[in-house]
Amino acid sequence: MSDLRTLLEDLPQGTVRIEVQHHLRRRFRWLFLLEVLLSLLTCLCLVPLVLLLAVAAEDTPDFDLERLWGRRWHRWHGVEVVFQARGATELGRVHLDPLDEEAGDGVLAAVLQAANQAGLVVVETLASEVLATFFGGRPALASPVAVDAGAAARTLTGSGAVVTRSAEGLEVSLSDRRRNRFAAGLGVVVGLPLTGWTRAGRAGLAQGLLDALGTPPGALMIAVDSDALRVRRVRGDTESWALTAARSEWLGVVWGPTLGYAPVVRRRAQLRVVTRAGTVRLDPGRDPGLGPPLRDLLWAAAAGLEPGSEDRASHCPFCGTLYPFVPGCRCPSCGAPPVDLKSTW
């Protein structure tokens, strides 16, 4: 990490873009064979309950079999930060193996902070696939494309979300879907021996128990104003968790696939708000299609709270020319649009 800090504090001369490369590394866990044997024995004992569920319920237990099957590998998340000049010439490379999500988020936050100050584009990749692009110098490091906040709000409202927009900021409430009580109860009984030994499994079982007891579905509450981003998850009168990120700490907002960190290293689509203190991950849950409109609303809110910030100049990610990134723009030197990274990278 010290090598990365050195390069970020004094960027290599001629840097026009930074690439953050994510790599999934793994080795086989022999203990997995014993875990599978114990799980199969447990499932055989619970076959009558599963058959009863299939006949009597409209829903099915929420078994995370993908997580269980994924335990056959010991996986870890490697990160490489590459500084590139014009023509994709490599100027420097730093390899890191973050131990957990907090450390990995710290790497991305450090890169984005330096890139934002220098007006550089940052591209995240996984196995040569572009996962996300951050445009340094722009509000929330958003893409320089025209955002229709009204259409985004209508999309969310049409899905059952509650959206409140004003000059002071934005508020969004996304409700979870209601599950069948009988199916939820059987899911808890069957899932307890399969996933009860993991923290994520216990959290899912706790929510399943609330479903079985008839507790109204929870909701994700998001509020943005000039001071902070505030996120809460509530269910009934209980607030399961809450997070506040100061508006001055924002670095970037992006929707797209990402690779998790230990103990669960797997790919999933998330809305991420990257701050200097860490990353806020927002999961639309019931409908992944809600991610893009929610991102657009956050982009619009960020731009509205920073009047005049879109006129700040940034470096072309292809030739390094400094010019303002606005919707529909092209580099005055090489003619390339800054948003065309996926096809010309």
C-alpha positions in Angstrom: 0.0 0.0 0.0 2.9 2.3 0.7 4.1 2.0 -3.0 0.6 2.9 -4.2 0.5 6.0 -1.9 3.8 7.1 -3.3 2.6 6.8 -6.9 -0.7 8.5 -6.1 0.9 11.4 -4.3 3.3 12.0 -7.3 1.6 10.6 -10.4 4.0 9.3 -13.1 4.5 12.0 -15.7 2.3 11.5 -18.7 -0.5 9.6 -16.9 -3.7 9.9 -18.8 -5.8 7.2 -17.0 -5.7 4.7 -14.2 -6.9 1.2 -14.4 -7.9 -0.8 -11.3 -7.8 -4.5 -12.3 -9.6 -7.0 -10.1 -8.6 -10.7 -10.2 -10.3 -13.7 -8.7 -7.8 -16.2 -7.3 -8.6 -19.5 -5.7 -7.5 -22.9 -4.4 -9.5 -26.0 -3.5 -10.7 -26.6 0.1 -10.5 -30.3 1.1 -12.7 -29.6 4.1 -15.5 -28.9 1.7 -16.0 -32.7 1.1 -16.8 -33.2 4.8 -19.2 -30.2 4.7 -21.1 -31.6 1.7 -21.4 -35.0 3.4 -22.9 -33.4 6.6 -25.2 -31.2 4.5 -26.5 -34.2 2.5 -27.3 -36.2 5.7 -29.2 -33.2 7.1 -31.2 -32.7 3.9 -32.2 -36.4 3.8 -33.7 -36.0 7.2 -35.7 -32.9 6.0 -37.0 -34.4 2.7 -40.6 -34.7 4.1 -40.7 -31.0 4.9 -39.4 -30.0 1.5 -42.0 -32.2 -0.2 -44.7 -30.6 2.0 -43.5 -27.2 1.0 -43.7 -28.0 -2.7 -47.3 -29.1 -2.4 -48.7 -26.6 0.0 -46.8 -23.3 -0.6 -46.6 -20.9 -3.5 -43.1 -19.9 -2.5 -39.9 -21.9 -1.9 -37.3 -21.7 0.9 -34.6 -19.2 0.3 -31.6 -21.6 0.2 -28.3 -20.0 -0.7 -27.0 -23.1 -2.5 -24.7 -21.0 -4.6 -22.9 -19.8 -1.5 -22.6 -23.4 -0.2 -21.3 -24.7 -3.5 -18.9 -21.8 -3.6 -17.3 -23.0 -0.4 -15.4 -25.7 -2.3 -12.8 -23.0 -3.2 -10.7 -20.8 -1.0 -11.1 -17.6 -2.9 -9.4 -14.3 -2.5 -9.6 -11.0 -4.3 -6.4 -9.6 -5.9 -6.1 -6.0 -7.1 -3.6 -4.4 -9.4 -3.5 -0.6 -10.0 -2.0 0.3 -13.4 -1.0 3.8 -14.4 -1.1 4.3 -18.2 0.1 6.9 -20.6 -1.1 7.7 -24.2 -1.3 4.6 -26.3 -1.9 2.4 -23.3 1.8 2.5 -22.4 2.3 1.3 -18.8 4.0 3.7 -16.5 3.7 1.8 -13.2 1.9 -1.1 -11.6 1.1 -2.0 -8.0 -0.2 -5.5 -6.9 -2.2 -5.8 -3.7 -4.1 -8.6 -1.9 -6.6 -6.8 0.3 -7.5 -8.9 3.4 -11.1 -7.8 3.6 -13.7 -5.5 2.1 -12.6 -2.5 4.2 -9.0 -2.7 2.9 -10.2 -3.2 -0.7 -12.5 -0.2 -0.5 -9.6 1.8 0.9 -7.6 1.1 -2.2 -10.3 2.2 -4.6 -11.0 5.3 -2.5 -7.3 6.3 -2.5 -7.2 5.9 -6.3 -10.4 7.9 -6.9 -9.4 10.7 -4.6 -6.1 11.2 -6.5 -7.8 10.8 -9.9 -10.5 13.4 -8.9 -7.9 15.9 -7.9 -5.9 15.4 -11.1 -9.0 15.1 -13.4 -8.2 11.6 -14.6 -10.5 8.7 -15.7 -10.4 5.5 -13.6 -11.5 2.2 -15.2 -12.3 -0.9 -13.1 -11.9 -4.2 -14.9 -12.3 -7.9 -14.1 -10.6 -10.4 -16.5 -10.4 -7.6 -19.2 -14.1 -6.8 -18.8 -14.9 -3.1 -17.9 -16.9 -3.1 -14.7 -17.2 0.6 -14.0 -15.7 3.9 -15.2 -15.2 7.0 -12.9 -14.6 10.4 -14.5 -12.3 12.4 -12.3 -13.3 16.1 -11.9 -17.0 15.6 -12.4 -19.7 15.6 -9.7 -19.8 12.2 -8.1 -17.3 11.2 -10.8 -20.4 10.6 -13.0 -20.3 9.8 -16.7 -20.6 12.8 -19.0 -23.9 11.7 -20.5 -27.3 13.5 -20.3 -29.3 12.2 -17.3 -33.1 12.4 -17.3 -33.8 12.5 -13.5 -37.5 12.8 -14.2 -37.6 9.5 -16.1 -35.5 7.9 -13.5 -37.9 9.0 -10.8 -40.9 7.7 -12.8 -39.2 4.3 -13.2 -38.7 4.0 -9.5 -42.2 5.2 -8.6 -43.7 2.8 -11.1 -42.0 -0.1 -9.3 -43.5 0.9 -6.0 -40.7 3.1 -4.6 -41.5 6.5 -3.0 -39.3 9.3 -4.5 -39.2 12.9 -3.1 -37.1 15.4 -5.0 -36.6 19.0 -4.0 -34.0 21.8 -4.2 -32.6 20.6 -0.8 -31.9 17.1 -2.0 -33.5 13.7 -2.6 -35.3 11.0 -0.6 -36.0 7.4 -1.9 -37.8 4.6 -0.1 -37.5 1.1 -1.6 -39.7 -1.6 0.0 -38.9 -5.3 0.0 -41.3 -7.8 -1.4 -43.6 -9.7 0.9 -42.9 -13.5 1.2 -45.3 -16.4 1.9 -45.3 -17.0 5.7 -45.5 -20.8 5.4 -42.6 -20.9 2.9 -40.5 -18.6 5.1 -41.0 -20.8 8.2 -40.0 -23.9 6.4 -37.1 -22.1 4.9 -35.9 -21.2 8.4 -36.2 -24.9 9.5 -34.4 -26.3 6.5 -31.9 -23.6 6.2 -30.8 -23.5 9.8 -28.4 -26.5 9.6 -27.2 -25.5 6.1 -26.3 -21.9 6.6 -26.7 -21.2 10.3 -22.9 -21.4 10.9 -22.2 -18.3 8.8 -22.9 -14.7 9.7 -24.6 -14.0 6.4 -26.7 -17.2 6.8 -27.8 -16.2 10.3 -28.8 -12.7 9.1 -30.9 -14.3 6.3 -32.5 -16.7 8.8 -33.4 -13.8 11.1 -35.2 -12.1 8.2 -37.0 -15.4 7.3 -38.2 -15.7 10.9 -39.7 -12.2 10.7 -41.4 -13.2 7.4 -42.8 -16.3 9.1 -44.1 -14.2 12.0 -46.0 -11.8 9.5 -43.8 -8.8 10.1 -44.3 -6.2 7.3 -41.5 -6.1 4.7 -38.6 -3.9 5.4 -37.5 -0.9 3.4 -34.3 0.8 2.3 -34.4 4.5 3.0 -31.9 6.8 1.1 -31.6 10.5 1.7 -29.2 13.0 0.0 -28.8 16.7 0.9 -26.0 19.2 0.9 -24.6 17.8 4.2 -24.6 14.0 3.8 -25.9 10.8 2.3 -28.0 8.9 4.8 -28.9 5.2 4.3 -31.1 3.2 6.7 -32.7 -0.2 6.6 -35.9 -0.4 8.6 -38.4 -3.1 9.3 -41.4 -2.3 11.5 -40.1 -0.2 14.4 -36.6 -1.7 14.1 -33.7 0.0 12.4 -31.3 -2.9 11.5 -28.5 -0.6 10.3 -27.8 3.0 9.4 -25.0 4.8 7.7 -24.1 8.4 7.2 -21.5 9.6 4.7 -20.7 13.3 4.7 -21.3 15.0 1.4 -17.8 16.4 1.3 -16.5 12.8 1.6 -18.2 11.7 -1.6 -15.9 10.5 -4.4 -18.0 8.5 -6.9 -21.4 6.8 -7.6 -21.5 3.9 -10.0 -23.9 1.0 -10.8 -22.6 -2.3 -12.2 -21.0 -5.7 -11.4 -18.4 -5.9 -8.7 -16.3 -8.6 -7.1 -16.7 -9.1 -3.3 -14.0 -9.7 -0.8 -13.4 -12.4 1.8 -15.3 -14.3 3.2 -17.7 -14.2 0.2 -15.7 -13.5 -3.0 -18.3 -13.5 -5.8 -19.6 -11.3 -8.5 -22.8 -9.3 -8.1 -24.4 -6.1 -9.3 -24.4 -3.3 -6.8 -24.9 0.5 -6.6 -21.8 1.8 -4.9 -21.2 5.2 -3.3 -17.5 5.5 -2.8 -16.4 7.9 -0.1 -13.0 8.7 1.5 -14.0 6.6 4.6 -15.2 3.6 2.6 -17.9 2.4 0.2 -21.6 2.4 0.8 -23.2 -0.6 -1.1 -26.9 -0.3 -2.0 -28.6 -3.4 -3.2 -32.0 -2.8 -5.0 -32.8 -6.4 -3.9 -36.1 -7.3 -5.6 -35.3 -5.8 -9.0 -31.8 -5.2 -10.3 -33.3 -3.0 -13.0 -33.8 -0.3 -10.3 -30.1 0.2 -10.0 -29.5 2.4 -13.0 -32.4 4.9 -12.3 -31.3 5.1 -8.7 -27.8 5.9 -9.8 -29.1 8.5 -12.2 -31.0 10.2 -9.4 -27.9 10.3 -7.2 -25.9 11.7 -10.1 -28.5 14.4 -10.7 -28.6 15.2 -6.9 -24.8 15.5 -6.7 -24.7 17.8 -9.7 -27.5 20.0 -8.3 -25.7 20.4 -5.0 -22.5 21.4 -6.8 -23.5 24.3 -9.2 -20.9 25.0 -11.7 -18.8 21.9 -11.0 -19.5 20.4 -14.4 -17.4 23.1 -16.1 -14.2 21.7 -14.4 -11.7 20.4 -17.0 -10.6 16.7 -17.1 -8.0 14.8 -19.0 -8.9 12.9 -22.1 -8.4 9.2 -21.2 -6.8 8.5 -24.7 -4.4 11.5 -25.3 -4.4 13.4 -22.1 -5.8 16.7 -23.4 -7.5 18.8 -20.8 -11.1 19.9 -21.5 -14.5 20.0 -19.8 -16.4 16.7 -20.0 -20.0 17.6 -20.9 -22.8 15.5 -22.5 -22.0 14.7 -26.1 -18.4 16.1 -26.0 -15.4 14.8 -27.9 -11.7 15.5 -27.3 -10.6 18.6 -29.3 -7.3 16.9 -30.0 -7.9 13.2 -30.8 -11.7 13.4 -31.4 -12.5 10.5 -29.1 -15.5 10.7 -26.8 -14.6 10.0 -23.1 -17.5 7.6 -22.7 -16.2 5.3 -25.5 -13.8 3.4 -23.3 -15.6 0.0 -23.5 -15.2 -0.3 -27.3 -11.7 1.3 -27.8 -9.9 0.4 -24.6 
